Amino acid sequence: MALYDDLAKIVGNKYCSDKDYICVAYSRGLDPCLPEIIPQIVVRPETTEEVIEIVKIANNYETPILPRGGGCGLMGGSKPINEDTVVLDLTRMDKILDIDEENHCVTVQCGINWSRLNAVLFDKGFYTGNMGPGSGLNASIGGGLSHHSGGGGGCAKYGKCSENCIGLKVVLGTGEVINLGSQESRFIIKPFTRLGFGPDLMGIFLGDNGVMGIKTEATLKIFPKPPFYSGKTFLIKENVYENSQKIVLEMIKNGWSKALGIYDYFFTPPAQVMGITTDRLTKTWSDIIGGVIFYVTEAFNEDILEKNSHILEMIAKKYSTKELGPSEEEGNITPWFYEEQGHWQAYHQGFSLLGPNYFVATTEVIVPISKYPVILKKLDEWEEKKHDELFEADAFAGASHVVMLNHNSCYIGGGLAATSDEDLKEDVIKLWKDQLELLLNEGSVLYMCGQIGSHVMVDSRMYSDDFYRFFKKVKSIVDPNNIISPGKFRL
Ligand SMILES: Cc1cc2nc3c(=O)[nH]c(=O)nc-3n(C[C@H](O)[C@H](O)[C@H](O)COP(=O)(O)OP(=O)(O)OC[C@H]3O[C@@H](n4cnc5c(N)ncnc54)[C@H](O)[C@@H]3O)c2cc1C
């Protein structure tokens, strides 16, 4: 086949395949109910130059290409658009190109995953701060930047991962390559800042869910990793949503991350705590009923750590029922979470917990702190209503956790699960869209939207007509033949 031969010439036969058993492996992301679509070819470039050539060939053949990192997306973003699709697997582009210890930044190829990058940085006393998504053992920097990921640790202090991006190399749909951030100036040798070069055009390629171009290299800020940390876990039995919110609001009022060194803050609602204890997901939480919060604070000095820990503990105690801990055996999961990167382990375990017997449909949104109890309650009400209305089978829905992002917003992981009965698939997808629409109507932000979420965003008329027209115009400039991820956002 001419297209195959042209692609194979670029990367070699070893890294280009149209074999069924390879293509089937790329027919879906990690969402179990969107239909599988088997791509015609999978190609695995190693350099930006190879990506440029591939994009040019895709243009010649008018063939859609789909950038894919770790393939851990949960909303159909990393799955082929149609059977003509060429999947561009970027995981061979996994080199660390430069660690600039003096100016605190690292430049990488975008296919490297968060855990491998941080393993190298840890050895030098640094980390990426925001440790990427909960899927960071496999998910790539390129995927994270395409989703504004957060949740895998450190976002209370460092925000979403794209906030720490200061340099980006992108191959456009035309095959042209552009540098964004510091490298917009040809007088700057090493990246150090995102802003200051006229309009901030990098933002067009962040959170784009892979529609605006192929990110091949990125520069992220890195941070010295504080040597000391402490963390506590608390159980809340009454007014669980409101009390968890009171804790975080008071922590913010008392100086939040800057003064108190808060690295992370997680809240798990009662229904999910019940699931975790029933299935023994953690060794230490047994026989507890209620919501659980935990936080981690870091410091460079032991006296400061002690002072901050004391203030945080006093706040948490005011609104909680009891402390789980202080030891791990007594329920304080923070040493596991922080030292062993338990956040990555927990999410992967959490997903496999339901296993092949369930269709899981995920909704991940960002909401302002002021609204998270309201939105959690809306999700509870939604479950109650829809469950009876539509499911005869074993099914449940709701929010699994709340993670603080910076000082004013938080991330709610929600969704639904239903017995993986093929006859229920259509209903699950319908419900999935319904829940997404509810969340959007309540003012949530859907940062990882893939195919299904981006369709709901457009179909629900969330965008104004003028904005959506502008969005389409920008897309037509960076990708005039609409070959990169066509269809998402109804583009
Ligand atoms: C167990 C588990 C836990 C998760 N936890 C979180 C969480 O805490 N927070 C969170 O945000 N998400 C989470 N996710 C969702 C998802 O894994 C992340 O959003 C992650 O960042 C995706 O990265 P990836 O490399 O797997 O991207 P993929 O799934 O491969 O791709 C995601 C999107 O980005 C595009 N893309 C990927 N690489 C590039 C590139 N180089 N250039 C252009 N476009 C590109 C793709 O086309 C696609 O639209 C979780 C998923 C799982 C399975």
Ligand as a Chemical Component Dictionary entry (heavy atoms), coordinates in Angstrom:
data_LIG
# 
_chem_comp.id                   LIG 
_chem_comp.type                 NON-POLYMER 
_chem_comp.pdbx_formal_charge   0 
_chem_comp.three_letter_code    LIG 
# 
loop_
_chem_comp_atom.comp_id 
_chem_comp_atom.atom_id 
_chem_comp_atom.alt_atom_id 
_chem_comp_atom.type_symbol 
_chem_comp_atom.charge 
_chem_comp_atom.model_Cartn_x 
_chem_comp_atom.model_Cartn_y 
_chem_comp_atom.model_Cartn_z 
_chem_comp_atom.pdbx_ordinal 
LIG C1  C1  C 0 -6.029 5.283  36.244 1  
LIG C2  C2  C 0 -6.226 6.628  35.616 2  
LIG C3  C3  C 0 -6.123 7.772  36.377 3  
LIG C4  C4  C 0 -6.273 9.028  35.800 4  
LIG N1  N1  N 0 -6.142 10.129 36.586 5  
LIG C5  C5  C 0 -6.188 11.363 36.034 6  
LIG C6  C6  C 0 -5.974 12.520 36.840 7  
LIG O1  O1  O 0 -5.759 12.443 38.041 8  
LIG N2  N2  N 0 -5.987 13.717 36.228 9  
LIG C7  C7  C 0 -6.176 13.848 34.866 10 
LIG O2  O2  O 0 -6.094 14.948 34.365 11 
LIG N3  N3  N 0 -6.439 12.774 34.108 12 
LIG C8  C8  C 0 -6.424 11.535 34.641 13 
LIG N4  N4  N 0 -6.606 10.428 33.863 14 
LIG C9  C9  C 0 -6.883 10.611 32.437 15 
LIG C10 C10 C 0 -5.631 10.589 31.519 16 
LIG O3  O3  O 0 -4.845 9.480  31.793 17 
LIG C11 C11 C 0 -4.763 11.813 31.658 18 
LIG O4  O4  O 0 -5.518 12.943 31.353 19 
LIG C12 C12 C 0 -3.428 11.803 30.924 20 
LIG O5  O5  O 0 -2.803 13.064 31.049 21 
LIG C13 C13 C 0 -3.456 11.392 29.494 22 
LIG O6  O6  O 0 -2.129 11.224 29.060 23 
LIG P1  P1  P 0 -1.762 10.168 27.938 24 
LIG O7  O7  O 0 -0.314 10.329 27.618 25 
LIG O8  O8  O 0 -2.203 8.822  28.304 26 
LIG O9  O9  O 0 -2.613 10.763 26.743 27 
LIG P2  P2  P 0 -3.492 10.018 25.658 28 
LIG O10 O10 O 0 -4.642 9.358  26.300 29 
LIG O11 O11 O 0 -2.632 9.202  24.780 30 
LIG O12 O12 O 0 -3.994 11.288 24.848 31 
LIG C14 C14 C 0 -4.839 12.220 25.457 32 
LIG C15 C15 C 0 -5.176 13.318 24.456 33 
LIG O13 O13 O 0 -4.027 14.087 24.174 34 
LIG C16 C16 C 0 -3.692 14.008 22.801 35 
LIG N5  N5  N 0 -2.228 13.895 22.767 36 
LIG C17 C17 C 0 -1.449 13.036 23.447 37 
LIG N6  N6  N 0 -0.158 13.305 23.237 38 
LIG C18 C18 C 0 -0.120 14.357 22.392 39 
LIG C19 C19 C 0 0.920  15.114 21.789 40 
LIG N7  N7  N 0 2.203  14.852 22.035 41 
LIG N8  N8  N 0 0.582  16.127 20.948 42 
LIG C20 C20 C 0 -0.710 16.436 20.712 43 
LIG N9  N9  N 0 -1.739 15.760 21.253 44 
LIG C21 C21 C 0 -1.442 14.743 22.087 45 
LIG C22 C22 C 0 -4.447 12.811 22.254 46 
LIG O14 O14 O 0 -4.792 12.975 20.890 47 
LIG C23 C23 C 0 -5.670 12.792 23.142 48 
LIG O15 O15 O 0 -6.632 13.674 22.674 49 
LIG C24 C24 C 0 -6.530 9.144  34.418 50 
LIG C25 C25 C 0 -6.652 7.982  33.658 51 
LIG C26 C26 C 0 -6.512 6.733  34.253 52 
LIG C27 C27 C 0 -6.623 5.520  33.403 53 
# 
loop_
_chem_comp_bond.comp_id 
_chem_comp_bond.atom_id_1 
_chem_comp_bond.atom_id_2 
_chem_comp_bond.value_order 
_chem_comp_bond.pdbx_ordinal 
LIG C1  C2  SING 1  
LIG C2  C3  SING 2  
LIG C2  C26 DOUB 3  
LIG C3  C4  DOUB 4  
LIG C4  N1  SING 5  
LIG C4  C24 SING 6  
LIG N1  C5  DOUB 7  
LIG C5  C6  SING 8  
LIG C5  C8  SING 9  
LIG C6  O1  DOUB 10 
LIG C6  N2  SING 11 
LIG N2  C7  SING 12 
LIG C7  O2  DOUB 13 
LIG C7  N3  SING 14 
LIG N3  C8  DOUB 15 
LIG C8  N4  SING 16 
LIG N4  C9  SING 17 
LIG N4  C24 SING 18 
LIG C9  C10 SING 19 
LIG C10 O3  SING 20 
LIG C10 C11 SING 21 
LIG C11 O4  SING 22 
LIG C11 C12 SING 23 
LIG C12 O5  SING 24 
LIG C12 C13 SING 25 
LIG C13 O6  SING 26 
LIG O6  P1  SING 27 
LIG P1  O7  DOUB 28 
LIG P1  O8  SING 29 
LIG P1  O9  SING 30 
LIG O9  P2  SING 31 
LIG P2  O10 DOUB 32 
LIG P2  O11 SING 33 
LIG P2  O12 SING 34 
LIG O12 C14 SING 35 
LIG C14 C15 SING 36 
LIG C15 O13 SING 37 
LIG C15 C23 SING 38 
LIG O13 C16 SING 39 
LIG C16 N5  SING 40 
LIG C16 C22 SING 41 
LIG N5  C17 SING 42 
LIG N5  C21 SING 43 
LIG C17 N6  DOUB 44 
LIG N6  C18 SING 45 
LIG C18 C19 SING 46 
LIG C18 C21 DOUB 47 
LIG C19 N7  SING 48 
LIG C19 N8  DOUB 49 
LIG N8  C20 SING 50 
LIG C20 N9  DOUB 51 
LIG N9  C21 SING 52 
LIG C22 O14 SING 53 
LIG C22 C23 SING 54 
LIG C23 O15 SING 55 
LIG C24 C25 DOUB 56 
LIG C25 C26 SING 57 
LIG C26 C27 SING 58 
# 
